[in-house]
């Protein structure tokens, strides 16, 4: 199978994962996922594999094959896996689960290499661009920084007591972190380097972004600079685009009929893909705020999407 330069995938409560031609909107491959719902999708940096986070496993699928079978299954979580991601050169994967743990997996070896105990159902995990710290957010409202070098929790924050942290995002240069919660609020911190390698959080802004839940927040990628945006996807059916300089509202993306669960920027930040309970995914222009394409094919809520339209990292 020749690989498209743009990999776009979505997953739905209909127990399928679909791959789409981004420009035409055609679905060219469907993977049945009978074991559970898929909570999160992530593509490896080299565009070879798609990770699907389910309950309670993570499955890795070969993007270039037409085989419906996963090439690998990662099985030591005991509840819904809500977060999954990869280290920048794809050597290891991280995950967070409602079982209260954050785990690290070496992709070249079976089993889980490390486990961190969050003491609350983990909803979101992001990797700091320094590749040595994971930041997790949980259902009890805790944000924790896991120092992978020291192998311990180096920092704990509770922006709002007993309010679930739904989504975390870090600016590509490590300068900002944003946490979004069930009250429609985004907390923004400046990240400062301490004397050691430990990251310190300095409160910068509190943004009341939506009246409903924020299900995903995402900062724009490096190639979008000098423009810096924050996207917030909400249960109020909209996605809002905020200018990080002052956190003013730039645009509201209106078109989905139900909750918007996920969003992902194109590599240059010119486009945004969104996934919604209305069964569709959509492609939006960041310049105009208009909807360019709708991806239709799922029969139930589309809850996550993954996009990789950048270059593969050159072999080091």
C-alpha positions in Angstrom: 0.0 0.0 0.0 1.5 3.3 -0.9 1.3 5.7 1.9 -0.5 9.1 1.6 1.7 12.0 2.8 -1.2 13.1 5.0 -2.4 10.5 7.6 -5.8 11.3 9.0 -7.6 8.9 11.2 -10.8 9.0 13.4 -12.4 6.6 15.8 -15.9 6.3 17.0 -18.3 4.6 19.4 -19.3 2.5 16.4 -16.2 0.4 17.2 -14.3 1.4 14.0 -11.2 3.3 13.1 -11.3 5.1 9.8 -8.6 6.5 7.6 -9.5 9.4 5.3 -8.1 11.1 2.2 -7.9 14.6 3.8 -8.6 16.5 0.5 -11.3 14.4 -1.1 -13.0 13.3 2.2 -13.0 9.6 1.0 -12.6 6.9 3.6 -10.0 4.4 2.2 -9.6 2.0 5.1 -11.8 0.9 8.0 -10.5 -1.2 11.0 -13.0 -3.0 13.1 -12.3 -2.5 16.8 -14.8 -4.9 18.5 -13.2 -5.1 22.0 -14.0 -1.6 23.3 -14.5 2.0 22.4 -11.4 3.9 21.3 -10.7 6.9 23.5 -7.6 8.3 21.8 -5.6 8.0 18.6 -2.0 8.9 18.0 0.3 8.5 15.1 4.0 7.6 15.5 6.5 10.3 14.5 7.7 8.2 11.5 4.1 7.8 10.3 4.3 4.0 10.4 1.9 3.1 13.2 -1.4 4.3 14.7 -1.9 3.8 18.4 -5.5 3.3 19.6 -6.2 3.6 23.3 -9.1 1.5 24.4 -10.4 -0.2 27.5 -8.1 -1.4 29.0 -5.5 -1.9 26.2 -3.5 0.0 23.7 -3.3 -1.5 20.2 -0.7 -0.5 17.5 -1.8 -0.8 13.9 0.4 -0.7 10.8 -0.6 2.4 8.8 1.0 1.0 5.6 -0.7 -2.4 5.7 -4.2 -3.4 5.0 -4.2 -6.0 7.8 -7.1 -5.5 10.2 -5.0 -7.1 13.0 -2.9 -4.9 15.4 0.9 -5.5 15.2 1.2 -5.1 19.0 -1.0 -4.9 22.1 -0.1 -3.2 25.3 -2.1 -4.7 28.1 -1.2 -3.8 31.7 -3.7 -1.0 32.3 -6.9 -2.1 34.1 -9.3 0.5 33.0 -10.0 3.0 30.1 -6.8 4.3 28.6 -7.5 8.1 28.1 -4.2 9.3 26.9 -1.5 8.0 24.6 1.5 9.7 22.9 5.1 9.1 21.7 8.5 10.4 22.5 9.9 12.6 19.6 11.9 9.9 17.9 9.4 7.2 18.6 11.4 5.0 20.9 8.8 4.9 23.6 5.1 5.5 24.2 3.4 7.0 27.2 -0.2 6.4 28.4 -2.6 7.5 31.1 -5.6 5.6 32.3 -8.7 5.8 34.5 -7.0 3.1 36.6 -5.0 6.0 38.1 -1.7 5.3 36.5 0.7 6.8 33.9 2.8 4.3 32.1 5.8 4.2 29.8 6.3 1.5 27.2 9.4 0.8 25.2 8.1 0.1 21.7 10.9 -2.4 21.0 10.2 -4.5 24.0 7.0 -6.1 25.4 5.4 -5.0 28.7 5.4 -1.7 30.6 8.8 -0.3 31.6 7.6 2.3 34.2 4.5 3.2 36.1 3.5 6.3 38.0 0.6 6.4 40.5 -1.7 9.4 40.2 -4.2 8.4 42.9 -7.0 9.7 40.6 -8.4 8.6 37.2 -6.1 10.1 34.6 -7.8 12.0 31.8 -4.9 13.5 30.0 -1.1 13.2 29.7 1.4 15.4 27.7 5.1 15.1 27.1 7.1 18.3 27.8 9.2 19.2 24.7 12.3 18.5 26.7 11.3 14.8 26.5 12.1 14.3 30.2 8.9 15.3 31.9 5.3 14.0 31.6 2.5 16.1 32.8 -0.8 14.4 33.8 -4.2 15.7 34.8 -6.8 13.7 36.6 -10.5 13.4 37.6 -9.8 14.9 41.1 -8.4 18.1 39.6 -4.7 17.3 40.2 -1.9 18.2 37.7 1.3 16.3 38.3 4.7 16.5 36.7 6.6 13.2 36.4 10.3 13.7 36.2 11.5 10.8 34.0 15.2 11.3 34.9 14.6 11.3 38.7 11.8 8.8 38.2 9.5 10.7 40.6 6.7 13.3 40.8 8.5 16.7 40.9 5.5 19.0 41.1 1.8 19.0 42.0 -0.9 21.6 41.3 -4.6 21.7 41.9 -6.1 24.7 39.9 -9.6 24.0 41.1 -10.5 21.6 43.8 -12.6 18.6 42.8 -12.9 19.8 39.2 -11.7 17.3 36.7 -8.8 18.3 34.5 -10.0 17.1 31.0 -7.1 18.2 28.8 -3.5 19.5 29.0 -1.4 21.1 26.3 2.2 22.4 26.3 3.6 25.1 23.9 6.1 23.5 21.4 9.0 25.6 23.0 8.0 24.6 26.5 7.1 28.2 27.5 3.4 27.6 28.4 1.1 24.9 29.7 -2.7 25.1 29.6 -5.1 22.9 31.6 -8.8 22.8 30.6 -11.5 21.6 33.0 -15.2 20.5 33.4 -16.2 24.1 34.2 -15.2 25.5 30.8 -12.1 27.1 32.3 -8.6 27.1 31.0 -5.7 27.8 33.4 -2.5 29.0 31.8 0.9 28.9 33.4 4.3 30.1 32.3 6.8 27.3 32.6 10.1 28.4 34.2 13.2 26.3 34.7 14.2 25.9 38.3 17.7 25.5 39.6 17.6 21.8 38.8 15.9 20.5 35.8 12.5 20.8 37.5 9.9 22.9 35.8 8.2 25.6 37.8 4.7 26.8 37.1 4.0 30.6 37.2 0.3 31.5 36.9 -0.3 33.6 33.8 -4.0 33.6 33.0 -7.4 32.2 33.8 -9.7 32.0 30.8 -13.4 31.3 31.0 -13.6 29.8 27.5 -16.9 28.0 27.4 -20.1 27.5 29.5 -19.9 23.8 28.9 -17.2 21.2 29.4 -13.9 21.7 27.6 -13.1 18.3 26.2 -9.8 19.2 24.5 -7.4 22.1 24.6 -4.5 22.4 22.1 -1.7 24.9 21.5 -0.6 25.5 17.9 2.5 23.9 16.5 6.0 25.4 15.9 5.5 26.1 12.2 2.5 28.3 13.0 4.8 30.9 14.6 4.9 33.8 15.0 1.1 33.3 15.4 0.3 31.3 18.6 -3.2 30.0 19.1 -5.1 27.9 21.7 -8.0 25.8 20.4 -10.7 24.7 22.9 -13.2 22.1 21.9 -16.4 21.9 24.0 -19.6 20.2 24.8 -21.3 23.5 23.7 -20.8 22.2 20.0 -18.1 24.8 19.2 -14.4 25.1 19.0 -12.9 28.4 19.9 -9.6 29.8 18.7 -7.8 32.1 21.1 -4.8 34.3 20.4 -2.2 33.3 23.0 -1.0 36.9 23.1 -3.6 38.2 25.6 -5.9 35.2 25.2 -8.4 37.2 23.1 -11.0 35.2 21.1 -10.0 35.1 17.4 -12.7 32.8 16.0 -15.5 30.5 16.9 -15.8 27.4 14.7 -19.5 26.7 14.3 -20.9 23.7 12.4 -20.9 20.7 14.6 -24.3 19.7 15.9 -23.2 18.0 19.1 -20.2 17.8 21.5 -16.8 18.3 20.0 -14.4 15.8 21.6 -11.1 16.3 19.9 -9.1 18.5 17.7 -5.7 18.5 16.0 -3.7 21.1 14.1 -2.0 20.6 10.8 1.8 20.8 11.0 1.8 24.5 9.9 -1.2 25.5 12.0 -3.2 26.5 8.9 -5.9 23.9 9.4 -7.7 22.2 12.3 -9.4 18.8 12.3 -12.3 18.2 14.8 -14.2 15.1 15.9 -17.8 15.3 17.2 -20.7 13.3 18.7 -22.6 14.3 15.5 -20.7 11.3 14.0 -18.5 13.6 11.7 -15.0 14.9 11.7 -14.4 18.3 10.0 -11.5 20.2 8.4 -11.4 23.9 9.1 -9.4 26.8 7.7 -7.7 28.7 10.5 -7.5 31.9 8.3 -11.2 32.1 7.6 -12.7 30.0 10.4 -14.8 28.2 7.7 -15.5 24.5 7.4 -13.7 23.1 4.3 -14.6 19.4 4.4 -16.7 17.0 6.4 -15.7 13.4 6.9 -18.8 11.3 7.0 -19.0 7.5 7.5 -19.1 6.7 11.2 -22.5 5.7 12.6 -22.1 6.9 16.1 -20.2 9.6 18.0 -16.7 10.3 16.6 -14.6 10.9 19.7 -11.0 11.2 18.6 -8.9 12.1 15.6 -5.2 12.0 14.6 -3.4 13.8 11.9 0.2 13.6 10.7 0.9 15.8 7.7 4.5 16.7 8.5 7.7 15.3 7.3 9.0 12.1 9.0 11.9 12.9 11.3 15.2 12.3 9.5 17.1 9.3 10.8 19.7 10.4 13.3 
